[in-house]
Structures are given as structure tokens and as C-alpha cells.
Amino acid sequence: MQVKIKDWDINYEVQGEGEPVVFLHGWLTDLETMKPISTNLVKTHKVYLVDVVGFGKSSLPKEPLNSQDFAEFLKEFLEKLDIKNPVLIGHSNGGRIIINAVGKNMVKAKKIVLIDSAGIKPKRSVGYYIKVTVFKTGKLFLNLLPNTKGIKEFKERLRGKVGSSDYKASPTVLKDTMKIILNEDVKELLPNIKVPTLLIWGGMDKSTPISDAKIMEKLIPNAGLVEYPYGTHFSYLENVENCKLVLDSFLNS
């Protein structure tokens, strides 16, 4: 399915019935990467899986975007589809989008789940962060995905997007967007998030380290942290079955 937002065609899928849950994937991936942890929820909720602008089957922006642009993207997506008071679940950059949208009171959510979320300005250089995020975790990510038909097809597409030469060949607008958003920090927005918040994190995440999770847990008034000690930036895929149980408990409590 597609919906028009600004001048972008935004791709999404929807399954199930009940209270709405919206999944937002991370950088250089697409909605397929969130499917492994959405399967249980479609039994009790109406689940929306979204290709964020610039990724998957959604349009590539003509100009570089900042965090405000991504927040407006989420706001307009919810308005266009008349999704009210959803649970928002985001991995990496998807989490950053949620923090900006909810923290700026642009979007109202029932609960939010941040998985290895981006948003805390990295202590190292932006160049280092890009290298770790795109090169290392991208390659690891391929090995973590289950071998369903859809995921196999996604793996083949993603193989053309990871590695140093592939980053250099990626669209300039996405490289420039990444440089912009990595220099932005969401810490001042975290106290504004008043809804129940679940943080799911890998203890060995090198892209968004566990220290970021602890900052978020401290600054978000009603937040709790589930840590997978040996998990990386894709901790939810390394612990799919347990993560589904954690989400079921959090959403249905």
C-alpha cells in the first residue's frame, strides 16, 4: 500500500485488528526487518509496518532531511491513515523519529518502544559512527535475519547497500541526511515523554551503546530497560522469541 506525504510516496503494510501499533525500522533497512517481532502482535492489534521516507519502497527525498523532517513525516503518516493514540515501536533511527515526534508533542502515543535507539549525540566523530553503523552492523545484520522468503529477498537487496564502497555509492541525499541527524541530540526532549516507555537494548551495541539506553532510562519519567547483555545493535533479531514475549507483556499490560 502507499500513501502520499508531501511529495513522497510512502510504502506501508497493515495487518490485524485492534489498537494500532506502528513499527519504524532503522537506517539503511526497510519494513521487512521489523516483521520478525510483529507476528505475535497482529493477533491482538492492528499493525502498521512503514518504509521510512528514503528507504525501502518509499520515495527518496530530493533534499537532505533533519530530525524535524522525520518527525513531521511520522505525524503526517498517522494523520493520513487516521491512526490515533498508537503504540510506536522504533529501531535505531526509527527510535530517533519517535523521540522527536513525541518529545515535541507533535504525535500522541499510548506507549513507545525504543530498540537500540539513535538520538544521543555520539562522543566519537560522526565519521566513525557512520562507519560502524553502515559497515559493521549492516554485515552482521544480514546473518541475524531469519530465512523466510521475504527476508531472503531483503538480504539480497541489502547486500548491495553495506560495505565501504556501497556507502560511497549511496545517494548523496542520504549521506548528507545522516551527517545532519548525527549532529543532533534528543536529550532535552526525553523528559517531555510522559507515556510508558520500554527500552530494548544490546549490551554490546557499538552503534548506540548501552550508555545511551541508561541516559534515556534516567531522563524519560516512565521508562524501563530490558538489556540483552550479549546483544549488538540488532539485539531484537538476536533474541526474537524473547523480544516478542517482552513486547506482548508490555503492550497488553
N, C-alpha and C positions, 0 to 999 in steps of 0.2 A: 504494500500500500504506500501511497505517497500523499504528502500534504505540502502546500506552498507556504513558505515562511520567507518574508521579504522577497528576494529574487532567487531563493534556493528551493529546489525540490528535495524534500526530506523523506527518506525511506524509513518505514517502520513496520513492525508486525504486532498483531494483537491476538491474544488467546485467553480463554476462560471467561468467567463471570464473577462479579462480586466487587468488593472495594478495589480501587485502582492501585497498581504498582507499576512504576516506571523505572526501567533499567537504562543506565547510561554507561557505555563502555569507555575504555581508556584510549590513550594516544596510539595512533597507527593500527588500531584494530577496528572491529565493527560489531554489530549486534550479535553475531554468531558466538562471540566469546562469552556472552552472558547467559546463553541458553543452558549450559550445564547446571546452573544454580537456580534456574527459573522453573524447572519442570514440576517441582512439588507445588509451587505457588499457584499454578494455573488451575489446580483443583479447587482452590478456595478464593482466588482473586482474579480480577481482570488484569492481565499482564501485558504491558506495552514494552517492546524492545525497540530501541531507536538507534539509527545510524546518525551519529552527531554530524553536524554540518562539516564538510570537508573530508568525510571518511565513509567507507563502505559504498553504498549505492546513493548516498546523498550528494548534493552538489558541492563542488569546490568553491570556496569564496573567491571573489575577484580581488579583494584587498585583505591584508593581514587582519586578524581579529585579536581582541583583548578579552579579558575575563568578563567585562561588562557585556560585550557582544554575545558571548556564550550564554550568559545568564538571561539575556533578552531572548535568545534562541529558545531556551527551555520555557520561559514564560509564555511566549507566543505559541509554542507547540501545545502546551497544556490548554491554552485558551481556544485554539483552533479545534481541538478534539473534545472540548468541554470536559476536561478532566479536572475534577475538584478534590482538593484535600488528599492527594495521593501519598502513598509511601514512595520515597525516592531512594533508589539504590545506585550508587556510582562507584566505579573502579578508577583509580588514578585520576586522570583529567576529568572523568565523569564526576568524581567526588568534588573536584575543584569547582565544577559548574554548579553543583548543588549548594555548596557552601556559599558561593557568591549570590545565587538566586534567593536562597532562604535567608542568609545573613543580611542581605539588603532589603528584605521584606518585599521582594518582587514576586515571590511564589510562596504560597501557604502549603505546608505539608503536614500530614498526620504524624509520620515518623520518617527518619532518614537513616540510611546505612552507608557508611563510608568505608570502602575497601582499599587498603593501601593507597589512600587518597593523596593526591597532589595538593599543593596550596601553600605550604610553608616554604618560604624562600630558601633555596639550598645554600649551605655555608660555603660550598665549593663553587667554582666558576660555572656559569651557565653552560659553557662548552663541555665541561666534564659531565654535567648532569645529562646533557643530550647524548653524549657518547654512551653512558651507562644505560639510559632508558631505551635508546633505539637499537644499539648494537647488541649488548649483552642480554638484556631481558627479552628482547624480541626473539633471539635464537632459542633461549631457554623455553620461552612460551610455546613454541612450536611442539616441543616434546611433551608438554604438560596436557595439551588438549586431547580429549578422548577421540577415538577413531570412528565417529559417526560419519554418515555420508556427507552431511553439511559441513562438518568440521574438517573432513579431508579436503573438500574443495577450498575451504577457507585457508587451510595450511598452504596449499599450492599458491594461492594469491599472496599470502603473507610472505612467502619465501622470496618474493620479488621486492619486498619492502624493507628487509632487515639487512644489516651489514653496512660497513662504511661507504662503499661505492653506491649502495642503494639510497642512503641518506643524502648523499651529494646529488643524486639524480632525482630526488623527490621534488615536488613542486615548490618553488621559491616562496609562495604564499604561506605554505605550512611551516617551512623553516623559519620564516620571519614571525609567524604567529607564535611558534614555540619560544623564540627568543623574548618576545614581549611578555607572555604569560609567566615564564620562569622568573622574571624580574618583579613579579607582583606577589604580595604576601597577604594571606587571608586572616592573619592572627587577630586583627582588630574586629573582624566580623564574627568570630567564633562565639563571644558572649551574647550575641544577638540571636543565636539559635536556641530557641526555648523548647522545641519539641524533643521527645525521646530520641536519642541518637545512639546507634550501635557502630562501634569501630571494629573492623576485622582487619588483622594485620599480620604480616610475616615478620618474625623476629630477625630474620637475616636479609630483609629488604634493603638493597643498596640504592635504589632509586628514590624511594620515600622512606627513610629509616624509621625504626620503631620510636625513636625520639620524637618524630613528628606526631605520631599517634598519641604519645603521652602529653604533648603540648595541647593537642585537641581535646583529649580527655579532661585535662585540667581547666581549659577555658570554656568548653561547652557545658552549660549548667547541668544538663541531664544526660550525661554520656557514660557509656560503659565500654570497656575494651576487651575483645577476645583476641588473644595472641596465639599464633601458631609458631612456636619457638624456632622451628627449622624452615619456616616458610620464607619465600622470596617475594618479589613484587607481584607475583601471581599466586599468592597464598590460597586464594579461594579455589583455584583449579588444582592445586596440590592436595587440597583437603575437601574435595567436592561433597562427599556424602556427609561429613560432619558439618560443613558450612550450610548445607541445605537444612539440617536439623536446627542449627542455630538460627537461621532466618525464619523457619517455621515457628519456633518458640517466640522470637521477638515480635513477629508480625501478628501472631494470634494470641499474644498475652493480653 
